[in-house]
Amino acid sequence: MKPILFNTEMTRAILEGRKTVTRRPVKFGRGQNPAWSGYVPDGGVLYGSNNIPAVKAPYQLGDILWVRETWCESLGQAGKYFYRAYAGPRDEMKEYAHSFNRWHPSIHMPRDAARLFLRVTEVRANKLHDVNYFDCLSEGVPYRQMETDIVQDFSALWDSTIKPADRPVYGWAANPWVWIIQFERISRPPEGEEGNG
């Protein structure tokens, strides 16, 4: 089982069934060319011109992912968690606010606090600008009638997830190679089930 980070907006989109795909930048090693121009015969590995694997996808078909999201633990009950991407009414969250501790960033979420589990159903690579209207909807971007508007919304969302220092290489304007990871939401797997099968 592998962790995957999502911000509150995208976690909510998964909960609402609007997000079934995520794109992640292809991270090239030191000295490798981020303007890679090799080929992708099987979707999960980028190969160079000498047929040597250059970069492998972070997730593979069948992997089970647990979602790391912004969370906090109950003040009164160990092992009871609250999540910023709350699916219920906002006033209900306020009602329980006195019961929980401060919010913790998703990167610090332990696996036993996870409530969302995903199974990878497809992995492929493409250039970021190849995204289309339906891709944006599958990414959880709110509905817009015009394709140019929804792609613009996606580009803003993309850049908001990239550190400013990394935008020259991985930002929207750079049109980097990305891993396209399609997934389905599943129930919590039994202990010991690692996926990839």
N, C-alpha and C positions, 0 to 999 in steps of 0.2 A: 504494500500500500504506500502511496506517495502523497505528500502534501502539495496543494496548489493554492496560491493566494488569489483572493478576489476582494475588491473594495466593496463598500456597503451597497452602492448602487447596483453593481453587477451581481452581488449575492442576492439582492432582492429580485433581480431579473430572473435568476435561476429558480428562486422560490415560486415566482409567478409563472414559470414555464416558458418565459420569453427568450431565455439564453440557453442555447444548446451547442455553442461553438465558442472557442476562445483562440485568439491569435497571440503568439509570443514571438519576440524577435529571435532570429537564429543568432546565437552567440558564437562568434568565431574566436579561436584561441589567439594568443599573442603572436603577432607576425603573420596571421592569416588575413586574407583579403575580404573585408566585409562586402565588397562589390563582386562577390563570388560569381563565377559564370560557368560552373560545371554543369552537372545534370543530376536528376533525381529519379532513378529508375524504379524505386519501390516506395517512395513517399516518406519513409522514415529516416533516410540517410542521404546527406548531400555528398556526392562524390566529385573528386577533382578530375582533371583531364587524364591523369595517370592511373585512374581506376582505384585510387586509394581513398577510403572513406575520410571525408574532411570533417563533417559534423554530424552527430547523431541526434535525433529528436529527443527531448527531455522525457517524453511519455510515448509508450508503445500501445498498439492495439491490444485491448483487453485489460490494460492497467486499471486498477481501482484507485481513485484519487479521493482524499479527504480534504474538504474545503477549509482553509484557514480564513477566518473573518474576524472583524472587531467584536470583542466579547468581554464579559466580566463574570465574576463568580458571585453567587448569593452570599450576603453577609451572614445569614443564619444557617445555611445548609451547605456543607461541603459537597462538591460534586453537582450542584445545581447551577446552571449557567443561564445568562441572558445574552442576547445578541442585538447589536445595533440595527441590523437589517431585520427588524421586527415585522412580522407579517400581519399582525393584528392592528386594531385601531390605535391611533397615536395616543388618545387619552388613556387607554388601558396601560400603555407603557409608562405614562406619568404616574399612574396609580401604584405601580410596582417599583417606582424609582427609589423609594426609601429602603428597598430590600437588597439592592445590589451595590457592589463595590465600584471603584472607578473603572472606566473602559480601558482595555488593553489592546494594543495594535495586533493586527492579524498575525504578524510574523512571530508573535510570542504565544500563539494559541497551542495548547497541548492537544494531542490526538484524542484523548478521552473527552475533551470538550466539543469535539466535532459533531455536528448534526446533519451535515450534507455530505453525501457520498456520490461519486460519479464514476461511470465506467466508460473508458475511451473506446469509441466505436470506429474512429477513422483518424489517421494522421497523414498529413501531406504538407508540402512546402510550396510557397508561391511568393510573388512580390506583393507587398502591402497594397499598392495602388490597384491591384486586380480585384479588389473587393467591389461587390455590386450591391444593388438595393436589397436583395433577399439575404445576402451575406450579412449586411448591417442589421437587419431584423433578427437574424439568428444569433447575432452578437449581443442582443438585448437592447439595442438602441431603440428608443421610443419611436413609434410609427410616425412617419411623415409621408405625405403624398408624393412629393417630388424626389426623384433619385438624387439630384444634386444636393438637396437639403439634408437628406439622411446620411449621405456620404460625408458631407461637411460636419455633421454632428459626430459621426464615427471618428473622423480625423481629429477633432477636438478631444474626444474621449481618449483616443490613442495617445496623443501628446500629453494628456494629463497623467498618464501612467508611466511616462518615461522621465527619468531624471533630466533636468535641464542640461547638465554636462554631457549626457549621452544622446541628446537630440540630433546633433550633427550626423551621427551614425545610425541611430535607431528611430528617430522621429519621423513624422509623416512626410515631411519634405524630402527626407533622405530616401524614401521608398525602399526600405530594407527588405531582405528576405525574411519571411516569417513562417513559423510552424502553425498550421491550422489544425487545431485539436477539436474534433467533434466528440460529444459525450452524451450519455443518457443518465438521468438521475436514478439512483437505486437506493434501496433501504440499507441500513447499516449492515455490512457483511459480518458473518461470524468471525470470532477471533481466529487468527491464523490464515484466513483466506487472503492471499496477496494479489489475486487477479492475474492478468496476463494469461488467461486460459479460457 
